[in-house]
């Protein structure tokens, strides 16, 4: 029960390459840790302009069957803005212990970005769960210094949901970790798939279901379960849910930011994405062949 999250409060996640590093700076408060955060510094004028936009922004209306029941530990950022002029500045945007190297001074406020995957290609906006509509999120969050050209691989959402803390519980094969299974008194492997694992989207849920079923069948036949290559999209997604940040695990859908970066830097997004696709197909086909499997041909006119 302790590993089930009963409320989905997901902050936006940003493509790391679209963050302006000439404005942001890497640091942890008071120099503690290894500087695992990127900090977007705001002046007093920038903070108040940002707050004013949050106060008047369009929000996603709640359904009749969803009563307004906000948890203090994961309030929407616009709710914090409405509670007081400096609530955000004394809360998730507090600048205490952070010095902007450009000015040598503490900013009036900061928005912190936390590294979201091991390849450092994704960063989440710390404590920026929100009910703003997606167009409003793009417009207002790009007011933040350093995020003017940010590309959001996932926008913030708040809705009721239930999912496992998969980094503590699941292997990349989607089986329950051996230690956890043993403590629960289970001898037979237990597999999970779909939204409860922390993946989002119909395709992602179906793909994890196929992988879990395949691995269960392999175990039943005395074969080892498969861990898909991290260079493939489903392999990268399984890598994320099994090794993501357990203390702040958030559901994720497929996006290019999950994939390990290419060996060489490619500036044009379209070309970079195509190379990632080509690499995934090549590695995936070799992986399947090595295990006596084969890919199902794509239907005519459809994307592979």
Secondary structure, DSSP 8 states (H G I E B T S, - for coil): -TTEEEEEEEEEEEEGGGS-TTT-EE--GGG-TT--EEEEEE-HHHHHHHHHHHHH--B----TTS-----GGG--HHHHHHH-TTTTTTTTT--TT--BTTTTB--SEEEEEEE-STTS-EEEEEEEE--B-HHHHHHHHTTSTT-TT--EEE--EEEEEEEE-HHHHB-TTSBB-HHHHHHTT--S--B--GGGGTB-SHHHHHHHHHHHHHHHHHHHTT-------TTSHHHHHHHHHHHS-GGG---B---GGGS---SS---SHHHHHHHHHHHHHHHHHHHHHHTT-------TTS--
